[in-house]
Amino acid sequence: MQKSIQSYFQARPGTLRVGAKVESLKTSKCGEVVKLSRNDKGVSEATVLLANGERMVGSSIIGKDFNLREDAGDGSGKDSKWVSPTKKPPETIPKPRSPAEKSPAGTRKVQDIISPSSKSLDSLRLQSPNRSHNALASSSSPLALSVSPPTIRKGKETEGKGGSSRQQASPSSNQGKQQALKGATAPAEASKKSFWWWLEDQHIKDANQRRPTDPDYDASSVFVPPDSFREMTNFQQQYWNIKKCNFDTLILCKLGKFYELYERDALVGHKELNLNFTHGGRDPKNPRRMMCVGVPEACVEATASKIVALGYKVGLVEEMEKATSMKKIADGRKVCERSLRKMFTPGTLCDEELIGTHESRPLVSVFLLEESRTSDDPHLQLGFCLVDCTTGRLLVGSSDVNDFEVLLRQYTPYEVLHPRGRMSSFLKNIIRRCVPAASWTSLPMGIKEDELAANAVGGVLSYLEKIGKSTSVLAMRKLEFLEEVRTTASRHMLLDSQTLSGLNVLEHPQEKRRGEATCLWHYIDRAATSFGKRLLRWWIARPLVRREDIRARLDAVQNLQLEDLAGQLQQLMAKMPDLERKLARVRQHSRRQEEEQGVAEASATQRRMVREVVQLLDGFRLVQGVAEMLAERQEEISSPLLLSLLRNLPDTSSVIESVSSKFDMPLAREKGSLSLLPGFDRSLDDSLRRKEDVDKQLNEYLLEEKKRTSCYKMRFASSSKDPFLLEVPADFPSSSVPDHFELHSANKSCRRYMTERLRGLLVQLEGVKEEADDLHRRAMGMLCCELDGSFPLLSRAVACMAELDALCSLARASVSSDGLPMCKPEVLEEEEGGGSGAPVLQVKGMRHPFLAGSGGTFIPNDIELGGGTSCLLLTGPNMGGKSTTLRLACFSVILAQIGCYVPAEIMRFSPVDQVLTRLGAGDDILRGLSTFMVEMRDVSAMLSSSSRHSLVIIDELGRGTSTFDGLAIAYAVLKDLVDRVGCRTLLSTHYHLLVDEFREDSRVAPMHMACRVEEETDRLIMLYKLTPSACSRSFGLECARAAGIPQELLGRAAEASRGLEVSTRSKRKREDPPSSSPSKRSCKESARARSPQLSSFRRIWQEIPQGDRALSGKEALMAFNTLTRLWVEQS
């Protein structure tokens, strides 16, 4: 259980301050603390000046290396009240006022004053509830570290300086979209006494002084009162100039060797990452000091990635100059120039190290007209723009809400941009259902006169400009216009949102793979490269429709299976990095090399780009290896698609060798540093020679001092700030030290000195180093520009590799893992269907793809549709396998049309233009729809969009209403699909009267899932075999017995069932007309006698006009609803 800030702060050991009088626990020598700093490991240290002039370095925590002297203060201007940690420290957090202060929410505790509630922090988080739990680090994570006390400056006169001090802090809170952050500092009555009163809930405003209750409230800004701003230190003013425009972003500010979170951001860091507060939270002795937590610069990007995974936006503020060139301001104090250099959001992460997955993490912008903001029409038109920052792709288009829902499930964006105040709850609920963990950001409204798609693009570009990624994305020049989904039906099968989710075609956005196939994509995903996996996912979301395209891909898969060609190719491709993303990174760097960068940022970017270029060059060498393997085995390749790939694969060897010849590749691969070969850049060569001259002078100077002092153990040593100091052993006589030696530091083993001449040489060295670094960065940019000049060529090579890898994945997925047959589907021409070219679907020995190799036994089944039969009407007991059979038919069609073998003995089919499903039952509480209404809406959409070449799957239609209404609707829908649409249909039902009505219709084939009942135990045994004819009953009581319903309840249910059956029979006898020869009645008349209701219904149905005046599916449902009421009245 997480401790409160108060309990943590009270239990924390005391720390030394500058000016404190201390006594060494090792030597008993006394001195004064003159400096607090951090070592290379981030541990806080105190430097003590002893009475004899020597310096001693030890831990800054009281009681480890030093104790406060009993006769001295603690350096804070007050007398020390305790000496060692064995004595209880003073209370550092003021006790609650008595009587307790009141706020609108009632009494508040001290913990509530110091830290916000979990609800408050959640309002700061971008709306990402699911992802936050997945991304929380364990307690052993290196990011969940404790930050020891920071470097503290000497006295008040230096307060406000930059440097390595970490005393300043500042509140940053990622203001939530729906409510302000609660409980940041103090209750309302304390506003006059709190320096940070304007950050309290009851006072907080945006830059335009609007409160969070205002519908136009801008959560990305905060109002800083001018009087408060003038009273801030220089650093605090610098920080708040940045933070006030990015209030919804957690700002990690560079301060020395640490990145700091201040005020509300610090509270988030403390809660989410378990980072410890500097000064234990709000410093009671200096309430104007901001609360602060921090992380070392070495792990800042990993920390930022972790915070983004929790649902926040993160910004990095970098130091733009070194300490030696800090600018002086009017009052004589120094402040390091800082700038917001990077922003990380869930949908704009680019670095592979931060993303951690091959999957795309797109950002989507949505725009709709103001008059449509309250509409819940599924045909509402909207504009959208999808952006993948990792590859630079922009996909722009417009569609209705239904098609937009399909795109959301296909692309699964991680971040949603929308116009502020212009999103209907209807559209919001759809987006939340499709991508529940996506973050949300509101933008100012666009120009009403512009088109929808143009406004969506404008929203994306303005957002990317704000976070500094517009140049990187636009540099890729990958703008594509998405046609409306339904206009692509001639080339790709349409899988709507209901089908994608109901059949588990794609992985859920937040689903974590656990090694087993949880969706159809997992089953076929055998790709070896990241870019191949992304293409394969795109294929399965948009299966092929054209017969020639399907056959070409199936032939390529068959060819790759010969002698395991696919496995051999993937052995090489598995070593490739993500070439698509790395190529995009190189292009982006070549376009941004002239931008100003921070000191640490420039160095980190240089190392990263060296690594990216080396991996890119090595990856394209592997591409050439794959091309050579294909060329060697060209005689074995008969597939036109593979031969076309081989012809279109460009030769990139000349580009790769040209770039590789300009620097030392082995050294760059080993150390990550760019060592250019002589002659590439003369200016760089001259700079390196000057650096060597200064290094030589330093070595000569060291020899001179050794001879002058006769101290041959003298050597160069370095500290955190000074890279060269003259170090002599501690036992070297002080009297032998020359007068021009200035003591820098000392410990029990050595003393370190600085001289004027050494200082001058170091200035020269620093100058040539900076010059060489600048020239190295320029050279790196030149290499990236050379690669960028061949970007189209290299992109074509990556595209060919992605397609080849995806084909190899299909080839490997087409090999049986359990020894059972896998068949190559036969694609029929339209005239081969029989029965006037009716579409065909014939599958023999069909098995479930997910269960291959699982060790269990799956009962194969056969399906045959086409010719004179277009519908399969399926009955059988609950848990008998009806829904699974329906899904298997869809899986077989989808696998066949992406070019994969099917787990079956034989498959012959006509291509399907769209798969429409109505599976499962559930309400939609976000849209205010009941289970039955959801079902009816899906059926309505199905009837309006289905065509003759569609595959329609309906599972137990009409369950959410009365038996008669449900039966009537099921009859109407099936009748419409068979008579008007004529598509391939599979419908499961428990309405046995429905089967009777279509008994004489040759287009409808009754089938059932076989089962049997043991006579002795009445136990129902499922056989899971699809069998001709209808099932006699649904065996509901037997299923209830298997589920554990008490036997006495089952007995009463059986008795009631028999009573209802007897009652129904007697009623039918009374209603049946007399017949002189009942034994000679036809089967059809017997069926009508058993079902007088449907007989009447049929007579009325025949009176509805057909032909050109046929009713649509929706109109048919309305008509049957009316007929139902009429029947009730007549009864």
N, C-alpha and C positions, 0 to 999 in steps of 0.2 A: 504493500500500500504506500502510495507516494506521500512523503512527509510534507507538511505545510511549510511555507517559507519562514514563518515565525519559529517553528521548532528547529528547522535547519540552521537558521541564523544564530539562535541561542546556543546551539551545540557546537558551533564552529570555533576553532581555536583562534586566539588573538594574533594579530600580525603587527610587525614593527612599522613605524612611520619614520620618515626623514626627520632628523634632529633628535631622535630618541637616544637617551643615555643607556648604554647596555654594558653587559659584562659577559665575556666569553666563557662558555661552560667548559671548554677544553684547556684554556691557558689562564683563566681567571683575570685576563687583562681587560681593562675598561676602555671604552671609546664611545664614539658618536656615529649614528647611522647617517651616511652622507649620500647614499644612492640605493634605490630599489630597481631591480631589473629582472629579466627572465633569461635563463640559459637556453641552450639549443633545444632542450627537451620541453621547454615551456614552463619550467618550475621557477617560482619566484625566489629571488635571492636578494640578500641585503649586503651592501658594502659598508664596512665599519672602519673609520679612521681612528687608529689607536693613538695613545699619548706620545709614543716614540716616532710617530710619522708614518708607520707602516699601515698597510691596508689589509683587511681580513674579509673574506667573502664566505657567507654561510646562508642557511635557510632564513627566510624572513618570518617564519612562524615562531612565535615566542615559545621558548622551552626546548627547541631542537638544538640550535647552536648558540643562541644568545638568550639571556634573560634581562628584563628591565632591572635597572638598579633601583633599590628601595628608596633611595634619596633623590630620585629624579622623576621628571614627568615622562609622558609617553610621546612627546613630540607634537602634541596637539594643542599645547597651551594650557593644559589642565594637569593636575597632579594625578599620577598613576595610583589606582586603587587596588591593584593586584600585581604580583610579581611573576608568577609562573602559572602554567596551565593547571597545576594542582589546586590552585585557588579559583574560586568561582568568578568568572568574568562578570562585568556589569551588564545590566540589561541594555541591549542595543536597540530594541524596538520599544517605543513608548507604549505604556499601558493604555487600554481604552479609557476614554474620558468617562467620568461618572457625574451625572447620569449619562447613559449611553446616548450617543447622537442618533438622531432620527433622519431617515431619508424617505422618499416616497415608497420604497419597498419595505420600510420598517427598520428595526434595529440592525446594525451592521457590525460584524466582528472585526477584530484586527486583521485576521487573515483576508477578509473581504476587502479591507482597505489596501493591503499590500499587493494582493494578487487577485486577478479576476476569476470568476467562476468558470467552470468548464463550458457553460452555455455561452459565456462572453467570448471565450476564445474561439468557439465554433463559429460565431458570427464573423470573426476575422477571417476564418478559413474560406477559400473559394469553395463553392458548394460541391463537396466531394466526399460524402459520408463513407462510401464503400472503400475507396482507395486508401483512406486514412488508416484503416485497420490493417490493410495488407502491407503497408509500407513502414509501420512502426518498427524501430530497431530493437534488438534484444539488448539486455543490460551489458552484454559482453561486447557490443559493437564499439569500434574505436571512435565512432562519432558521439556516442553517449558518454562523453568524457566530463571530468570535473575541471573547471578552469580555476586555477589558483590565483591568489591576489595579483593585481596588475602592477606594472611599473607606475610609481607615483613621483610627481615632480617635486623639485625643491622649493618649498614655500609657496606662498600665495602669489608672489610677484610673477611667477611663470605660468600661472593658471591661464588656460586658453591656448597654450601652444600645442602644435601638432606633435611631431616626433613619435617616440615610442610610448608615450603616456597613454594610459587607458582609463583615466579618471572621468573624462567627459562621457556623457551618454545622452541619448535622446530618444524620446518615445516615437515609435513607429508602429502604427497598427494598421493592419490590412483591413480597413473598414468593410464589414460585410455588406451585402447588397440589401438585406432585409431589415437589419437593426444595427444600432451603434454598439461598439464594444462596451460591455458593462463592467463596472467596478474597477476602474484603473488605479485610482490613487486614494481619494478621501471622500467623505460625505459632503453633502451640499454646504453645510455650515462651515466647512473648512476651506471654502474656496478663497476667502480673503487671505488665509494664512499659507495656502499652498502655492508655490511658484508655478506649478503646472496645472492650475485650476482649469484652464481652457481645454484640457484633455479629459476632463471629467464628463460623465455621461450627461449630466444636466446642463452642461455648457457647450459641448462640442458642436461645431458647425463646419460646413465646407467652405471653400474659398470665397463663395458668394454669400456667406453667412446664412445659409439655409440649414435648418435642423434636419435630423434624420427622418422625421415624420413628414417632411415635405416630399411630394412625389418626384420632384426634380432634384432631390439631394444627390450630390456627386460624392460618392464614397472614396474617390481617388484623390481628394484634396481635403485640406483642413485649414481652418482660419487660425492664424497666429496673431494674437493681439500685438500691435506695434510697441506698446509699453513693455510687454514681456520680452519681445525680441531684442529691444535695446539693452535690456539688463542681462542678456545672455553673454557667455564668454565667446571669444572669436570662433572657437571650434563649434560650439553649439549653434551659432548663427550660420556657419557654413553648412552644418548638418541639416538644419531646419529649412534652409533654402532649397535643399534637395527633397527632403522628406515631405514638405507641405504640398508638393505636387504629385507625390506618389504615396499617399497615405494608406492605400489598400495593398501596398507591397512591403514585404519584410526587407529592410535595408541592412545589408551586411557591409559595414563601413571599415575600410582599411585603416589601421592604426598601428604603425610599426610592423611587427611580425604577426599581428592578429587581425581578425575581422570581428567587429563588434556589432551586437544587436542592442538597441537602446529602448528604454521605457517599455511601451506595450509590446514591441517586438521582442524585447528581452523576456517578458513574461511568457510569450509563446515559446521561445527557445528553452526556457526553464521547464515548462510543462511538457512539451513534445519531445525534446531531445535530452532532458535531464541535465542541462547545463547549469552550473552553479553561478550564482550572482557574485559579481565583484562587489565588495563591501556588504555582502549579505542582503542586498535589496536596496531600499531607500536608506541613504546614510542619514541618521538622525542628527549628526553634527554638521552636516552640510546638505540641507534639503534641496538646494538648487542643483546638486550633482545628479545626473541622470542615472537611473538603474541600468545595469549593463551585464551582459554575458558575452562570451566570445569563444572563438575557435582558432587554432593556429592556421596560418596561411597555407600550410601543406595540404590540409583536408577541406579547404573552403568549398571547392566545387562539389565534392562528395556530400558535404553538409547541405549545400544548396539543392542538390538533386533529391536528397532525402526530404527536405522541407517541401519541395514541389510535389513529391509523391504523396505528401500528406494533404495536398490541396491548396497550398499557398502560392502566391507569386513572390519571387525573390529578386532583389536588385543588388548588384555589387558596385560599391563606391571605391574607386581606386585612387591611390596617391599618384598625381601626375608629375611629380618632381622628387628628386632625392633630397635628403636632409641638407646636403651641402649647397643646394641652390634654392632653398626656401626663401620666399619673398617676404620682405619686411613691410609691415603695415605701419600706420601713423603712430601708434603708441610705442613702437619699438619692439614689440613682441613678434615672434615668427608664427606663421600658420602655413601649413603645407597645402598646396592647391589640390583639391580633390574633385572628382567628377563621377557621375553615374555612368559606368561603362557597359555594364551587361545587365540584362533582365532575363530571368528564367520563368517561364509559365508552363503549365501542363501541356499546352498544344504547340509550343515553339522550341522545345529542347532540340538541339542539333548534335551535340557531341555523343558519340556512341557510348562513352564511359558513363554519361549521365542518363541515357535512355535505357541501356542495359537489355535491349531486346531488338530483334530484327523487325518487329511489327511497326507499321506506320503509326504516328501519333498526330493525326491532322488537326487542324483548327478550322472551324466552320463559322462563317458569318451569314446571318439570316436577315433579310430585309423584307418588310411588307408595308403596304400603304396604311396611312393612319386610319382611314375609314374601315380597315379590316381588323383593327386591333382587338375587337370584341367578338369577332366572328368565330363560329365553331363549324364552319362549312368545310368538309374534307376536300372540296374542290377549290378552296381558296388558293389563289396564285401568290407565290412568294419567290424572291430571288435569293440565291445562295452563292457562296464562294468557298471552296474547300482548298486549304493550303497545307502542303506537307513541307515543313521547313527543312527537313533532313535531306530532301532531294530537290527542293525548289519548285515543285509542281503546283500550279494554280488551276483549279477546275471550276469553271464558271457556268452558270445556267439558271434557268427558272423552271418551276414545275408546280403542280398542286401539292397539297399536304400529303396525300397518299404516296405519291412518287418520292417526295422528300423523305418520308419515313423509310422507304426502301434504301435510299442512299445513306441514311444514317446507320442502318444495320450493315450495309456493305463496307462503309469506311470507318465506323465507330470512332468519331472524333473525340478528342480529349478535352477540348475547350470550345465553348460556344460564345460568339459575339452576337449581340442583338441591339437594336435601337432602344434607347432608354424610354420606357413608358409606352412602348408600342408592341408588346408581345401579349397575345391573348393567352389566357390560362389553358385553352384548348391546345394551342401549339406547344406551350411549355410542357404540358403533361405528356405529349407525344415524344418530345425530345428526351424528357427524363425517363420515359419508359424504354426508349431505344438505347440511350447512353446514360445510365443512371449516375455514373461517377464523373461525368464531364463537368469542368469548371465553367462558370458563367461570368461574363463581363459585359456591362452595358456601355453603349457608345452614344454620343450625341446623334440626334436624328439627321438623316441625310436630306438631300434636295428633292422635294416632292416631284419636280418636273422630270427628273431623271428616271431611267428605266430601273426596274427592280434589281436586275443583275448588276447594273452599274453601281447602284448604291451599295450592294453587298460587297463588291470589289473595293469601293471607296472605304468602307468600314474596315476591311482587312488591311488595306495599305496604311490607313491612319494609325491603326493599332500596331502594325509592324514598325512603323516609323517611330512610334513612341518608345518601343522596347529595343530599338536599334537593329532591327533585322530586315528592314525593307530593302536595303542595298543588296544583302546576301541573297534574298529570295528573288528579286527582280533580275539579278545578274544571271540566273539560270535560264531565263527566257523560255520557260516551259508552260506557257499559257495555253490551256485547252478549254474548248467549249463543249460542255456536256449537253447532248441533245436530250430532249424529254425522254424519259425511260421507255415509254410505250412506242416511240418511233423507232427504237432499235430492235423491235421484235423480229424483224426480218433477218437479223444477224445473230441475235442472242436470245436464249430462252429467258423469259421473265419469271423471276422468283420474287413474289411480293413479300412484304414484311411478315405477314402471317405465316407464309411458307418457310421463310428463313428461320424464324423462331420456333415454329411448331415442329419442324423436322430436324432441328439442331444441325442445320447445314454449316453454319459458321460458329466459331467459338463466341461465347458471350463476352462482351467487352471486359468484364472484371473477373472472368473465370480463370482459375489457375490450373494449368495442366499438371496432372499427377502421374504421368507415365502411360495412362490408358487412353484409348480413343473415346472422347466425350462428344465429338461431333464428326460430321462427315469429312470436314477438312483435316482433322487429325488422322483419319484413316488413310488418306492419300498423301499426307505430308511426309514425304521421304526426301525432300530437297536437301542438298548439301550446302547451299549458299543462302545468305540472307535475302539477296535480291531475287533468287529463285523462289523462295518461300512467299515473298510478297506477290509475285506474278501468279503463282499457283493459287493463292487465295482469291485473286481477282478472277481467275478462270472458273473456279467453282461457284462464285457468286453470279457469273454470267456464262452459263453453258452455251455451246454452239447450237445453231439451228440448221444451217445449210448442210445438206447431205455431203457435198464434196469436202467441206471443212472437217466434218466429223470423220469421214473415211480417211482423210489425209493424216489426221492426228492418230487414229487407231493404227494405221499402217506404220507410222513412225514409232509408236510404242512397241509394236510387234518386232520391228527391226532392231530396236535397242535391247530386246530380250535375248537376241542371238549371242551365244557365248558370253553372256553377262557383260555386254558392251556398256550398258548403263552403269553397272557397278564399277567398272574400270575408269570410266570418265568421271564419276563422282569421287573417286579416290583422289584425283587431282583437284577437282573443284572444291572439295572440302577444305583445302588449305588456303583458299582464297579469302581475303577479307571482304568486307562489304564495299565492293568497288563502286557501286552506285552512290553511296553516301560519301565515300572518300573523294570521289571525283567532284562531287558537289562542293565539298569543303575546300578543295584546292581552288576551284573556280571562285568561290566566295572570297577566299583569302587574296587571290590575285586582284580582285576588284576593290578590296578594302585596305590595301597595303599603305596607302597614303594617309589613312586616318590616324589621328593622334591617339596614342595609347598610354596607359599608366605604366609606371616603372615595372611593377611586378607583372602586370598584364602582358607587356611586350615580351618579357623573358619567357613567360609561360606559353604565349602564343608561338614564339619561335621554336621552343622544344616540341610543342604539339605538331606544328607543321612539318618539322623534320621527320617526325615519326609517321605522319600521314603520307608524306611523299615517298618515304622508303617503303612503306607497306603497299602503297599504290603501285610502285614500280615492280615490286616482287609479285604482286597479284597479276599484273599484266604479263609477266613472264610465264606464269602458270596458264594464262589464257592462250599464249602461243603453244604451250605444251599440249593443251587440249586440241588445238587446231591441227597440230602435227599428228596426234593419235588418230583423229578422224581421217586425215589425209592418207595415213598408212593403211587404214581399213576401209578405204573408199569403195573397193571392189565388193565388199560385203554389204554395202548400203544400197538398198533399192528404193527406199522411201523418198518420194519427191520432196517432202517437207525437210528431211534431214539433209538432202543434197542441196536444197536451197539455202539452208542455214550455213552449210559449209562454204558455199559460194559467196554469201553475203558477209561472212566473218572477215573483218578487215585485218590487214597485217599492221600491227602496231610496233613491231620490233625496232624500226628506225627511230621512232619517237622515244621509246624507252631507252635505247642505247645512247641516244644523243643527250638525254638528261642525266643518265647514270654516269656518263664519262666526265661530268663536270665537278664531281665531289667524291670523297672517299666513302663509298657505300658501306664497306664492312665496319668502319669506325662509326658511321652514323647509325647503323643497325645495332651496334653493341652499346654505344654510349648516348645515343640520341642527340648528338651535337653535329653541326654542319661544318665539315672541314673541306673547304673548296680547294681544288687542285690549282697550283700556280698557273697564272695566265688567264683565268676566267674574269677577274676583276683587278685591274692594275691598282686602283685606289685601295682596295682591300689588301693587296700584296704589300704596298708601301706602308699602310697602317700596321700590319703585322710585323714588318721589319722594325718600325719604330718601337713597338711594344717589346720586341726582343732586345733592342738596345737598352731600354729602361730596365728590363730584367737583369741584363748584364751589369749595368751600373749598380743595381741593388746588391748583387752578389759581390762585386768588387768593394763596395762600401762595407759590407759585413766583414770581409777579410781585413780591411784597414782597421776597423774597430777591434777585431780580435788581436791584431798585432799591437795596437796602441795600449790596450788594457791587459794584454797577456792572459786573457780569458778565452781559451780555445774551445770552451764548451758553450760560448755564446752562439745563439742561433736566432733565426726569425720565428716569432710566434704571432698568433692572431687572436683577436677578441671579437666580440659580436659586431663592433663598429670599426675597429682598426685592423686591417688585414696584415700589417707588418709592424711588429714591435721587437725591440732588441731584448731578448730574454737571457738572463744570467742566473746561475744557481743561487739558492738562498745563502749558501755558505761562502759565496764570494764576498770578500771584505768590502764594506761600504766605502771605506777610505780610498779604495782603488778605483772607484767609479768616477769617470771624468765629470767635470763641472757642467759640461754642456748636456749631460744626460738628465732628462726630466722623468721623474718617477711617475709611472702610469698606474701600476697596480702591483700588488705583492700578495703572496700566500706563503705557506710554510715550506714550499719546495723551490720557489723561484721569485725573482723580481723582474718586472718588465719596464722598459724605458723607451722614451721617444726623444728624437733630436731634431733640430731645425733642418739639417741637411736631409735626414730621412723623410721629414714631412714634405720637403720640396720634391723629392723623388716620387713620393706617393701621389702628389698632385699631378705630376707628369704621367704617372702610370694610370691614374684615374681618367685623365683626358684621352690617352690613346686607347684605353679600354672602351670608353664610351663611343669613340669614333669607330673602333673595330666592330662593336656590337651593332651600331647603326648600319655599317656596311654589310655585315652579315645578314641583317634583316632585309636590306635592299636586295642582296643576292638571292635570299630565299624567295622574295617576291618575284625576281626575274625567273627563277626556276618554275614557280607556279604559273607565271604568265606563259612560259614556253609550253607547259602542259595544257594550259587553257587554250592556247592556239590550236591544239589538236582535239579540242573537246568534242566536236561532232564525231570524229573518227573513233575516239575512245568510248563515247556513249553508244555507238552502234555495236561495238565489241561487247560491251556490258549487256546490251539488250539481247544479243545472240546467245550469250552465256546464260542469261536468265531463262530464255525459252528452252535451251537445251537442258538445263537443270530441271525445269518443270516437266519436260518430257521424260527425263530419266526417273523422276519421282513417280510419274504415272506408270512407267514400265515396271518399277520395283513393286508398286502397289498392286500391279496386275498379276503378280506371281503369288500363288497360293501358299499360305503359311501353315496350313493344316492338312495338306495333301488332297484336299477336295478340289473339284474342277473349277477353273476360272475360264470364262468364255469370252471370245471376241464378239461383240454384238454385230449383228447383221443389219445394216441400214437399208430399209426398203424404199424403192421408188413409190411415187404416189399411186401409179397404176397397179402396183403389186399387192395392194391391200385387199383386193377382192370386194365384192359387194359394192360396186360403183366407186371403187377407190377409197373405201372407208379406212380411216387410220387403224393401224394394227399395233398391238402390244402382246407379244407372246414370250413368256419366260418359263422355262422348265427347270425345276430343281433350284429355285430361288432361295438364297440364304442371306442371313443378316451380315453385312460387312463388318460391323463393330466386333462381332463375336469370333472372328476368325483367329484361330490359335489360342483361344481362351481356355481350351480343355473341356468345355461343355459340349453337349450334343444338341444341335439345332435341327429341327425337322424341316426339310426343304419342302417347298410348295410350288405349284404351277399356277400361272395366270394366263388366260387366253382371251383377248378382246380383239375385235375386228371382224370384217366380213359382215355377217348379219347380226352380231352381238356387239353392242357398244357399252353395255352396263353390266356390272357384277354387283348383285344385291346379296350382301353377306349377313348371315345370322349366326347365332351360336351363344354359348354361355358366357357370362362374365369371366374375365381372366382367361378366355380361351384362345387369345391370339389374334382377334379381329383387327385391333388397331395396329399391331405390329405388321400384319400382312399388308395393310394399307400403306404403311410407311415404306415397306420393302419395295413396293411397286414404284414409289417415287424415287427411292435411292437408286434403283436399277436404271431408271430413265436418266437421272442426273449424271450418274457415273458414265453411262454410255455416251452422253452428249458432251462430256468434257474430254472424251477420248481414252477412257480407262476401261479395262476389262471388268466384267461383272461377275460376282460370286454366284454362278449358276451353271447349268449344263448347256443350255441353249438360250439365246435371246434374239428375237427378230422384232423390229419395231419401226414405225414411222416416226420421224422427228416430232417432238412436242414443242409447241411455241411458248407455252406457259404452264406451270404447275400451280393449281389452285387448291388450297386445303382448308378444311374446317375440322380441326382436331382439338380434343380436350374441351373443357368447360371451365369458365372462370369469369368473374365480373371485372370491370375496369373502374375502380373506385376513383381514380384520378380524373376520369372523364364523366363520372356520374352515371355509368351504364351498368345495368343489371346483367346477369349471366345470359339471360334469354335475349336481351337487346344486343349484346355483343355478338351473339350467334346470328341473329337476324341481319345485322349490319354486314357481317362477313358473307352471309349467303347472298344478300342483295348485291354486294360488289362482285361476287363470283358470277352471278347470273348476268350482270351487265357487261362483264369483260371477257367471259369465256368465248372461245371460238371452236370450230370443228376440230382443230388440231390440238386442243388443250387436253390436259389430264386433270380431272377433278376428283378430289378425295374428300368424302364427307363421313364423319364418324358420329353416328347416333344423333341425327338431326331431330330437333323438336323435343328435347328433354326438359326444358325449363318452363313448360306450361302444362295445361291440362292434357290428358291423354288424347282426347279427340282433336283439340287444336294442334297438338304436336303431330298427330297422324295426318291431319289434313295438310299441314304445311309440308311435311315430308313427301306426301303424295304429289302435291303441286310442284315442288321443286324437282323431284325426279322426273315427273311427266314433262316438264319444260326442258330439262336437259336432254331427255331422250327424243322428244318430238322436234323441238326448235333448234337446239344447239347441235345435237348429234355427236358430242365429244365422248372420249373414253372416260367412263365414270366408274368409281368404286364407292359404294355406299353401304355402311354397316348400320344395322337397326335391330331393335327388339320389338318392333311393331310387326307381328306376324300377319296381321290383316293387310299390311302393305304388300307383303309377299303374295298374298292371295289375289290382290288386285292386278298384279303384273304377271300372274301365273301363265296367262295365255299370250303374253307379249314376247315374241322370239328375240327381241332386241335386249331384253333383260334376263340375265342368267342367274337364277337363285343358287347360292352356295352357302355352306355353313362350315364352321370349325368343329371337327368331330370330337366327341367325348363319350364316356360311358359311366354308368353308375353301378357300383358294386351292390348286389342285392342284400348281402349280409349286413354290411355296415352303412349302406346308403352314402358311401363316400364317392364324390364326383372325381373322376380321373380325366384330365385333359389330354387329348391326343394331338392337339395342335396341327391337325392335318386338314387342309382345305378340301372339302368334299362336295360333290354336286348335290343339288336339292336343298330345300330349306330345313332348318332345325325345328323339331316339334315344339320345343319350349326353351325358355332362357335359363332354367335351373337356378333361379335366384335363391331358393331356400337352401340348396346344396352349397352354394357359394357362401351364404350366411353361416352355415354350419362350419365350413372350413375356416371362416374368419373368427370363430370362437363365440358366436352368439349363443346364450344359454339354451339348453334343450327345451325347457318349458316354454320359452318364447317361440321357439321354432314349432313346437307342437300346436300352439294356439294359431300361429301364422298358417300352418298347413290346413288346420280346420277351417279357418276363414277363407283360404284359397279355394277349398272344395265347395264351401257354401256359395261363394261368388260364382264359381263355375256352374253349379246347379241352377242358380238364379238366372244366369245369363242364358242357359239352354232353354229353360222354361219360357223366358220372355221371347226368345226367338221362335219357339213353337207357336206362341199366341199370335205373333206378327206374321208368320209365314202364311201365304195363301194356300187353300186346299189344293191338293193335286191328286188326280186319279191314279197316277202311276209314279209315285215318288222314287221307286227304284230305278226308273229309266231316265231320271233327270240328268242333264249333262253336268260335267264337272263345273262348268262356268255357273250354271244355275245353283249348284250346291254352294259354291263360294259366295254367291250373292245372298243365299239364304243365311249363311253364317254371318254375313256382313251387310245388313239392310242399310246401314248408314252410308257406307261407301257406294252402294248401288244407287241410292238417291243422289249422292254426290256426283256420281259419274253422269247421270242423266242431265244434271244441271250443267256440268262441265261441257257436255257435248253441245249445249245451246250457246256457249260462248263463241263468237265469230272467230274463224281461223283465217288462214291465207294472209292476204295483205293487211288484214285488220287484227292480226294476232297480238295478244297482250305481251308486254315485256315481263321480265321476271318479277320486278317490283310490283307492277300492276296486277300480276297474277296473284301474288300474296295478298294484296288488298282485296281482290275479288273473293278469294277463298275465305278471308276473314268475315266478309259480309255473308257469304253462303253459310258459314258456321252458325252465325246468329239466326239466319232463317231456319236452319235445320232444328235449332233448339226451340224456336217458337212453334214449328210444326209438330215437334215431339210432345 
